[in-house]
Amino acid sequence: MKEKIKQFVADKRGVSPVIGVVLMVAVVVILAAVIGAFVLGLGGNQAAAPQATFSVDGQSVIYEGGDSLSTNNLSASGAKVSNKGDLTPGDTAATISGNGTVRIVYEGDGQSSTIWQTEV
């Protein structure tokens, strides 16, 4: 009886084909998931937030330059956004309302992104 058990444990002939089949199935499943993600567009086309530079002059947040911005797409915490419309370099984008963190947030294209932040 012991010899049959030793022979059964030592016999490895069926292991290699089983491992090969399992690996092939895994590769096919991974390829199907990757191709499905591309076909269905699960990556999405996310627009990048605009890049802009601001500075603080007293109680004013000054737009220094970068991508074109409109105050219609901006909100702020710790400051009040001006009603200027399209900003050009040197324009006051917001007026600081107190001490702490001031953030300028861009809201557009279905997204909301902090594009500038400072401590006052």
N, C-alpha and C positions, 0 to 999 in steps of 0.2 A: 504494500500500500504506500509506504514511504517513497518507493522508487517512482511510482506513478505520479505522486504529488510533485516530486522534484523534477520529473520530466515535464509535467504540465507548467510549472513555474518557469523552467528554463526555456520553453518553446516560445520564441518571440516572433514567429513568422507572420502573425496577423496584425502586429502592432504598426508596422510601417505603412501599409495601405490605409489604415484608419486615420493615422495622423495626417497623411497626405490629403485625404478627403476633407477632414476638419479644416485644415489650412486653406484649401481651395474654396470652401464655403465661406470662410471668414473673409478672404480677399474679395469674393464676389459681393458679399454684403456691404463691405466698406466702399467698393467702387460704386455700387448702386446708390448708396447714401450720398456720396460726393456728387455724382452726376445728377441725382435728384435735386440736390441743393442748388446747383447751377441752373437747371432747367426751370425750377419753380421760383428762382430769384430770391431765395431766402437770405442772401447776403444783403440785399437791398442797396439802393442808391442813396446814401446819406450825404447830404450837402455839407460841406465844411463851413464852420462858422467864420465870419469875416475876421480879418486880422486888423487891428487898429492900435494906435498909440495915443495915450492920454497923459496929461500932466495936471498937477494941482497948482493953482495960483490963488492963494488966499482961500476963499470959500468957493472957488469956481473949478470945475473940471474942464480942462481945455482939450479939444480934439487936435492932436498934433499931425495926424495923417494915417495913411494905410488904405484899406479897402474903402470904397464909397459907402457911407452910412447915412441913414435918415433917422431923425429922432423919433419918427413914427414906429420904428422897429426896436427902440431901446426902452428899457425900464431900468430903474436903479433902486438900490437899497442904501439908505444913509444919505441919499441925495434926491433932488427933484430934477427930472429931465426937462430941458428947455423945449419950447414949441417951435424951434427953428426950422424943422424940416430937414432938407439935405445939408449935411455938415461939410464945411471946407476947413482946411487947416487954419488953426487960430480961433475957431468958433468956440463959444462956451457950450458944452454939451449938457452940463448939469450944474446945479448949485448944491453944495454940501449943506446938509441940514443939522449936523451935530458931530460928535466925536465917535470914533470907532471905525468899523470896516465900511468902506464905500465900494460898491460893486456896480459895474455897468453890465447889463445883461442884454444880449441880442435875442430877439424873438421873431423868428420868421422861418419860412420853408418848413413849418411843422416842427420846429425845434426851439429849444431855449438853451443858450450857452453863455456863461460868464466870459466876457472878452477882456475885462480889465478889473483889477481889484487893488486897493491900497488901504493902509491904515492912516487915520488922521487923528 
